[in-house]
Amino acid sequence: MTKADACCAPFVGAQVHQTSSQLVKSANAPALDFIPLKGGPFAMGAADGPHPQDGEGPVREVTLDPFALAPLTVTNAAFEVFAQDTGYVTQAERTGASFVFDLMVPAGTAVKSMAHPATWWLEIEGANWRTPYGPKGIFADAQPNHPVVHINLFDALAYCEWAGTRLPSEAEWEYAARSGLTAKPFPWGDTLLEDGVWQCNIWQGQFPHENTAEDGHVGTAPAKCFEPNRFGLYAMTGNVWEWTADRFTTLHSPRPVRNPKGPLNGDLHVAKGGSYLCHASYCMRYRTSSRQGLDPRTATGHIGFRVAKKKT
């Protein structure tokens, strides 16, 4: 793990995962809200990515077919319906522990292990989506309207099968985040703050020791928080990392492509959007073009997902 990515992916999970092959769409799955998006050509990527190893560039022309995307990340309340209907148990629940950022863990809490070199990530027994900061964390129980976290790729795919949805491709996610703006680093424009007002949930203060919470949040924020982008989508940067359907590569075709899906092989999958732990001094991954490659077994306190579907 390098210094640049240590704050973003502190842990690779257990060697096993629960298959979701029998979790077909359920009659009990609630009707979900979606924003229809017309697709078309857009400029994907950026030439000025602050973390060269992430492979944001080159800027390339991508064309997408119409699709639809959920306006919110999947919340704890939505995931609870899924878990009750199917009995699904996430990786973090099965392994009995997951990683939590140390400022969210009260002094005296038993620590199973810590990540290296990012020692602010603590493996806490009982940390999972139901108790995202651990059983004795600053918020012991999952708040219903917050994004579900401690979710690995297989957990997200299981939910999608049950709900009759899918994960967005990386290109679809970025097109949606940009909401029609070209060459802008943020879903709302060029500057991180607008008229001195925070537009997303990221770290303020001195990372990793002090979070002044100027945006109003120390940990996750409600999924429907801050103003939506021009497409009506919330929290397309900051708050929690979001899984996409694509495997990770830094080799992008400079030629125009249609509906890119990422490589057929590879050990890592793309996550987009950054999280409440991103800070310019360490992990400036809260841009529309930001990306990172994660082992699909990775489940931590700042990784969630939102769902997509074919436009009907």
C-alpha positions, 0 to 999 in steps of 0.5 A: 500500500502506498502513501497515496492510496492508504487512506482509501483502501486500508484492507483487503477482506477475507479470502471467501465470499458468499455467492449471490447466484441464487439471489434473483429479483425478489417480489419483496424488493421495493420500487426504487427511484431512478433518474433517466439519463439520455447518454450520448458523447462526453469527455471522460477523465482528466489530464491533471489528476493529482494521483498519477497511479490512478490513471484518470487520463488521458481525456477521451471521448466516450459515448453512452446509451441511455440508462438510469441511475439512482439519485441516492446511494443505497441506504442502511434502511434499504439494505435492511429490507434486503437483509431481512428478505433474503437472510443475506450476511455480508462479508464483514458480518461473517468475518466478525470485524472490519476497519474503522477510522480511529477518530470514530473509535472511543478510547479503550475500545479493543483493537484486533489489528491496525493497517500499515502504514495507515495506522489510523485504520483500526480493525474493530470486532463487531464493525459492519453495516449494522454498527458502522463505527463498531459496537461502541463507536461514536454512532453505535447503530446504523442511521437509516438515511445514511449510506450503507458501508462495510460493503464489498463488491459481492455484497453490492452485487447480491443486492443488485440481483435481489433488486433487479438492478445493476452497478453502473459502469465507470463511464456511466458513473462519471457521466452522471457525476459530471451532469453535462459539465465539461472539464470541471473537477466537481459536479457543480463546477470549478471550485470546491466551495461555492460562495464559501459553502461546502458542497460535499462531505469530505475532510476539513482540518489536518488529516488524519488527526483533526476533522473540524467538520466544517461541512457539518459531518464527521463521519458519513452524512445522509445519502440525501445531503447537500444540493443535487447536481444538474441531473438530480443526483446526490453526493456524487463526490465525497461521503462514501466511495461507490463500487462500479461494475468495471475492472480497474485499468490505467490503459485507456484507449485515446480513440472514441469508444461507445459504452466502455466496460473495462478490461475482461480480466484483472484483480481490482475493481473501480470505485468512484467518488471519494469519501468523507475521509478525502483531503487535499493534503493526502487523498484528493479523490473527490473529483468527478474523474477520481478513481481507485482500484480496489480488491473486490473483497474490500469492505470498510467504513467508507465504501458503499454503492448506488444502483443503475438500470437500463433506461425503459 
